[in-house]
Amino acid sequence: MKSKRKGPVLQRRSQIDTGTTDQRLLDSRGQTDWVHTDPWRVLRMQAEFVEGFGAFAELGPAIAVFGSARTPVDSPWYAAAEIAGRRLVEEDFAVITGGGPGAMEAANKGACEAGGVSVGLGIELPWESGLNEWVDVGVNFRYFFARKTMFVKYSQGFIVLPGGVGTLDELFEALTLVQTGKITDFPIVLVGSSYWQGLLDWMRDTSLANGTISQVDLDRLILTDDVDEAVGLMVSARKAHRS
């Protein structure tokens, strides 16, 4: 497969550009302990933001699709993620995922095969093997907070399929940002009532009943079993934002 790396940025297929980036010159002389101190980490953090902003500055309207890395290929949730990726591209959205296997791979696959822009935001983890083969443009991050910034900065909405701790983290971060007014016009759609209904019931019967959340917080999470409905909600939100 034809691909190109520009530092941490991976480009494949139609996303490969013809430019080059000068290689950094590294001086290995002298003590190297300084590279492990907090001031140097700040520069690394800055570099991740610069790389991300540069890679996605001209991305255009995009939707993030979340779901478990453990979703098997023969799962109906894998099929749903693939359909979501394809349908989003048909509605002129780019598709952003965490770039991993499972549901993320499926959404990237659907987007790529539909001829759209398939984006992966990877994260350095001990057990991850890198971005899946369906990512056309991707960045691997060291820091979760830099990666999360890219998700919310370049996505106009979230479609959330069944997933684990990471998916829950992304879901509730988005809900918090909408609740606090940090992001606006940002639909959050949960796909899979058999998976998510228990969570919503608990939020209503426990959190809402104890006054720790408001009804409006619960209303921000839209539950459906229909991928077309999920994509339609993203289209409606885009129209409302433009008007």
Secondary structure, 3 states (H helix, E strand, C coil): CCEEEECCEEEEHHHCCCCCCCCCCCCCCCCCHHHHCHHHHHHHHHHHHHHHHHHHCCCCCEEEEECCCCCCCCCHHHHHHHHHHHHHHHCCCEEEECCCCCHHHHHHHHHHHCCCCEEEEEECCCCCCCCCCCCCEEEEECCHHHHHHHHHHHCCCEEECCCCHHHHHHHHHHHHHHHCCCCCCCCEEEECHHHHHHHHHHHHHHHHCCCCCCHHHHHCEEEECCHHHHHHHHHHHHHHHHC
